[in-house]
Amino acid sequence: MIGASMVPMPQVQLPLFPSGTTSITPELAFERRDNQVVYFNGHLPVFTHGVEDLGSFRMFTSQLVVNGTASQGEIVKAFGVPLVTVKRGVKRYRQGGAKLFFTPPVKRTGHKLTPERLEQAQQLLDEGRSVPEVSRELGVLASTLHKAIGDGRLRRALKKNPRRLRKPASPLRASVA
């Protein structure tokens, strides 16, 4: 059939990886080079991050799972990480994308020591009340108040103890010594 249009045959990509790589899937591999981790699709590098860069590692491996490029089990097997860590990363990636791996976690605020309660506690401490007394009156654990004192949200009142007058030593003790 001369002159007939020829349909090109699709080319099969052979999984050729540079030597020294560790396989993740038949198409993906990684290698540690100096202080970097390099990911390969075949022989082409597709992503790099520092060895100590846990956020980038979790983001990229989660992205591989979400995109269907690798399974959670393949990530666990290739890197030796716990399955629950991979699942947590995938959930995080699905909820907020890559940016969640690089933003600091939101710090929780206490719900027992509200600004109003802090003010009440400080007034009671300023009146000279002890931490256990303030704790009982406000219904807050003493340890919670101690933490607030320790991190500067509360301050202890200065104790106003009058100097105790020393009794003069008895003449018998003075002569024995």
C-alpha positions as CSV (number, residue, x, y, z in Angstrom):
1,M,0.0,0.0,0.0
2,I,2.1,2.8,-1.3
3,G,0.8,6.2,-0.6
4,A,-1.6,5.2,2.2
5,S,-1.3,7.4,5.2
6,M,0.8,5.7,7.9
7,V,-0.3,6.0,11.5
8,P,2.8,6.3,13.7
9,M,3.0,3.6,16.4
10,P,3.1,4.9,20.0
11,Q,6.5,4.6,21.6
12,V,6.8,2.7,24.8
13,Q,8.8,4.5,27.5
14,L,11.3,2.2,29.0
15,P,11.9,2.8,32.7
16,L,15.5,3.8,32.4
17,F,16.8,5.4,35.6
18,P,20.2,6.8,36.4
19,S,22.3,4.3,38.4
20,G,22.0,4.6,42.1
21,T,18.3,5.5,42.2
22,T,15.6,3.9,44.3
23,S,12.4,2.9,42.6
24,I,9.1,4.4,43.8
25,T,6.9,3.1,40.9
26,P,7.9,1.6,37.5
27,E,8.0,5.2,36.2
28,L,9.3,7.1,39.2
29,A,12.5,6.9,41.2
30,F,14.6,9.1,43.6
31,E,18.2,9.5,44.5
32,R,20.1,11.3,47.2
33,R,22.8,13.5,45.8
34,D,24.9,15.4,48.3
35,N,22.4,17.2,50.5
36,Q,19.6,17.0,47.9
37,V,16.9,14.4,47.1
38,V,16.2,14.3,43.3
39,Y,13.1,12.7,41.9
40,F,13.1,11.2,38.4
41,N,10.5,10.3,35.8
42,G,12.5,7.9,33.7
43,H,15.9,9.6,33.3
44,L,14.5,13.2,33.7
45,P,14.7,14.9,37.0
46,V,11.3,16.3,38.0
47,F,11.7,17.7,41.5
48,T,14.5,18.4,44.0
49,H,14.5,19.3,47.7
50,G,17.0,19.4,50.5
51,V,17.5,16.3,52.6
52,E,16.3,18.1,55.7
53,D,13.3,19.8,54.0
54,L,10.4,17.7,55.5
55,G,7.7,20.1,54.2
56,S,8.8,19.7,50.6
57,F,9.1,15.9,51.0
58,R,5.6,15.7,52.4
59,M,4.2,18.0,49.8
60,F,5.7,16.2,46.8
61,T,4.9,12.7,48.0
62,S,1.3,13.8,48.8
63,Q,1.0,15.3,45.4
64,L,2.2,12.1,43.8
65,V,-0.6,10.2,45.7
66,V,-3.3,12.8,45.0
67,N,-2.5,12.9,41.2
68,G,-2.6,9.1,41.0
69,T,1.1,8.8,40.1
70,A,2.0,6.7,43.1
71,S,0.0,4.9,45.8
72,Q,0.3,5.5,49.5
73,G,1.8,2.0,49.9
74,E,4.4,2.7,47.3
75,I,5.5,5.8,49.1
76,V,5.6,3.9,52.4
77,K,7.7,1.1,50.9
78,A,10.1,3.4,49.0
79,F,10.8,5.8,51.9
80,G,10.2,3.7,55.0
81,V,7.8,6.2,56.5
82,P,4.7,5.3,58.5
83,L,1.4,4.9,56.5
84,V,-0.4,7.3,58.9
85,T,2.1,10.0,58.1
86,V,1.5,9.6,54.4
87,K,-2.3,9.6,55.0
88,R,-2.1,12.8,57.1
89,G,0.0,14.5,54.4
90,V,-2.5,13.5,51.6
91,K,-5.4,14.8,53.7
92,R,-3.6,18.0,54.3
93,Y,-2.8,18.4,50.6
94,R,-6.4,17.8,49.6
95,Q,-7.7,20.3,52.1
96,G,-5.5,23.2,51.4
97,G,-2.9,22.4,48.7
98,A,0.8,22.8,48.8
99,K,0.8,26.0,50.9
100,L,-0.3,24.1,54.0
101,F,3.1,22.3,54.1
102,F,4.9,25.6,54.4
103,T,2.8,27.7,56.8
104,P,3.3,27.4,60.6
105,P,0.4,25.6,62.4
106,V,-2.2,27.9,64.0
107,K,-1.4,28.2,67.7
108,R,-4.4,27.3,69.9
109,T,-5.6,29.7,72.5
110,G,-6.8,28.6,75.9
111,H,-10.5,28.6,76.5
112,K,-10.3,28.6,80.3
113,L,-8.3,31.8,80.7
114,T,-10.2,34.3,78.6
115,P,-9.1,38.0,78.7
116,E,-11.8,38.7,81.3
117,R,-10.7,35.8,83.5
118,L,-7.1,36.8,83.2
119,E,-8.1,40.3,84.4
120,Q,-10.0,38.8,87.4
121,A,-7.1,36.5,88.2
122,Q,-4.6,39.3,88.1
123,Q,-6.8,41.4,90.5
124,L,-7.1,38.5,92.9
125,L,-3.3,37.9,92.8
126,D,-2.7,41.7,93.3
127,E,-4.9,41.5,96.4
128,G,-2.4,39.0,97.8
129,R,-4.3,35.8,97.2
130,S,-2.4,32.6,96.6
131,V,-2.6,30.7,93.3
132,P,-4.7,27.9,94.9
133,E,-7.1,30.4,96.3
134,V,-7.5,32.1,92.9
135,S,-7.9,28.7,91.3
136,R,-10.7,27.7,93.6
137,E,-12.5,31.0,93.2
138,L,-12.3,31.1,89.3
139,G,-12.8,27.4,88.8
140,V,-9.5,27.2,86.9
141,L,-6.8,24.6,87.6
142,A,-3.8,25.9,89.5
143,S,-1.5,24.5,86.8
144,T,-3.3,26.7,84.2
145,L,-2.6,29.8,86.4
146,H,1.0,28.7,86.9
147,K,1.5,28.4,83.1
148,A,0.0,31.9,82.6
149,I,2.4,33.2,85.2
150,G,5.3,31.4,83.6
151,D,4.6,32.8,80.1
152,G,4.0,36.3,81.3
153,R,0.2,36.6,80.9
154,L,-0.1,36.9,84.7
155,R,2.3,38.1,87.4
156,R,2.5,37.2,91.0
157,A,1.9,40.0,93.5
158,L,4.9,40.9,95.6
159,K,4.6,39.4,99.1
160,K,4.4,42.0,101.8
161,N,5.7,39.9,104.7
162,P,6.9,42.1,107.6
163,R,10.4,41.3,108.7
164,R,10.2,38.9,111.6
165,L,11.9,40.2,114.6
166,R,14.5,37.7,115.9
167,K,14.3,36.8,119.5
168,P,17.5,37.4,121.3
169,A,19.4,34.3,121.9
170,S,19.0,32.9,125.4
171,P,22.0,33.3,127.7
172,L,22.3,29.5,128.0
173,R,22.8,29.0,124.3
174,A,25.3,31.8,124.0
175,S,27.5,30.4,126.8
176,V,27.4,26.8,125.3
177,A,28.7,28.0,122.0
